[in-house]
Amino acid sequence: MDKHIYIVGFMGSGKSTIGPVLAGRMDRPFYDLDNLIEEEQERTISEIFESQGEEYFRKLESETLVQNPPSEPCVMALGGGTFVNKINRDYISKHGISVWLKIPLYLAKRRCRDSQHRPLARNPEQWESLFRRREKIYQRADIPVEVEGKSPQQICAEIEGHLSEIR
C-alpha cells in the first residue's frame, strides 16, 4: 500500500503511542504533526496557542500537513483538531487512509487530567463539548478502532487487518 496512514482521534486516544508502533510494524517512517510544527516554529503548541491563538495554530497545522508531504508512504499522527478542518480531511482522503482511535470520554479525561501541554483540556465543560463535536467528525475516518482495554500491539494488529481489506 503506497498511501499514507493518518492517525486521528481525540486528546489521549493514543495517536503518539500507536503511530510509531504501527510505523515500525509496517516498516514506514513515523511523523507526529504536532512535533513537526513545534520543530518548525521552535516553540511548543501551548506557546503558539498562548501567543497567537488557536486560529493561527490551525493555519500552521494545515500548512504543515499539506505543503510538506512526506515523499514516501508513512504513518502520521495528527493533532486532535486537524481532522476537523474540511480542507485537511479532503487532503487526507486524497493522499491516505484515516484511522480513528476511538476512546470513551471518561478514559480520555483520565489520560489527560494532569496534562499541562494540552491547551484545550484546561476547562472541563468546554473539553467535554469539544469531545462531542469532534467525535461526530472523527466518524468520517476510513477505519474506526476502539482503543479501550487493548495494548498498542493489539490496536496495531487490528488496524493492519483493516488495511489488508482495503488493499
N, C-alpha and C positions, 0 to 999 in steps of 0.2 A: 504494500500500500504506500503510495507516494504522497498522500495528503498529510498535512499537519494534524496533530491531535491537540485540541484546545480543551483544557480542564476548566470548567466553570462551576460556580457554586457560592453559597453564602460564606461569610466570615466563619472560620472554624471548621469548615467542612472537610479540610484535609488536602486542599489543592497543592500546597507546597510540600506536603509529605508524599502524596500519591504520585505527583508528577515525576519526580526523579526516579522513583521505583519503577514506574511504568516505562519511562525512557530507557532505563537500564535493561529491563526485560525485553524491550523492542530494539535494543541496540541503536538508539537515537540520541541526539543531543537534547538536553533539557534546558528550558528557559523559563524564568519567572518574570512576568511582565512588570510587576512592581519593582523587582530588583533592577531590571533594565532601566526603568525610569529613574530610580534612585542613583544608579551609576552615572547616567547621562546628566542628571541635574546636580549631582554631587551634594545631595541632601535627602532626608527621609521623606516618605509620603506624608507623615504628620507635619513636618516642617513646611512642605508645599501647601497642604491644606490650611495651616495656620497663617502663612504669609500671603497666599494668593487665592485661597478658597477652592471649593470643590469644582466649580465650573472650569477654572483654569486647569486643575488636575485632570479632569475628564478630557479636556482638549489634548493635553500631553499624552494621556493614555491612548487615545485614538491615533494620534500621530505616530507614537512609538509602535503600535500594533501594525498599522497599515504601511507606513513609509519605510520600515526596515525589516521586511520579511526575511526570515531565515532562508538560506539558499538550499538547504537540504531538509527533508522531512524531519520534523522534530515533535517533541511534546512541549506544550507551553501552558503553564498555569497562569490564568488571568485573574485580575483583581475582581473582587465581588461585584463591582458595578460595571465592569467592562461590557458584559453581555447585554446589559440593559439598553445600551445605545444601538439603535437600529442599523446605523452605518457599520458599526463593529460586527453586529450579528450577520449582516449581509456579506461582509468581508470574510468572516469565519466560515460561513456556509459555502462560499465560493472556493476557498482555499483549504478547507479542512473539515474535520469532523468534531463536533462539540460533544463533550461528555459532562453531564451534570452530576456532581456529587451531592446527592440528596441527604440532608441532615435534618432531624427534627429540631424544632425551636429550642426545646429545653437543653438539648445536647450542645447546640451552638452557643447558647448562653453560658453553659458550664465551661466550655472550652475557651471562651473569650472574656470571662468575667474579670480576670486580673490583667488583661492586656492593656498596656499603655500605648501601644503603637497603632491602635485602630481608632482613628478619629471619629468614625460614625458609631462606635459602640459605647459611647460615653453616656448617652441618655437612654435608659431602658425602654421608655414608652416609644420614642422615635425609632429605636432599634428594632422593636417588635413589628412596628408598622412597616419599616423598611424590609424586614424579612418577608412579610406577607406580600408586599408589592413585587419584590424581586422573584419570589417563588413562582408567581404566575408567568414571569418572563423566562425563567430557567426551564420551565416545562417545554419550551420550544427547542431545547437542545436535542441533538440526534440520539444520544444514548443516556438514559437516566440510570443511575446506580445508587442504591441505598447504601449508606456507609455505616449505619449504627450496628454495633456488635460484630464488625468484621475487621480483620487485620488488613494492613496495606497490601499484603500479598494476595489475600482473598479478593479484595476490591480490584486489584490489577488483573487477576485471572478472569474475573467477571467482565471487565472492560475488554480484555483480549478476546473473550468469547463473542461478545457483541461485534467487535471489529471484524472477526473472521466471517461473520454472517454478512457483513456489508461488502466485503471484497468481491 
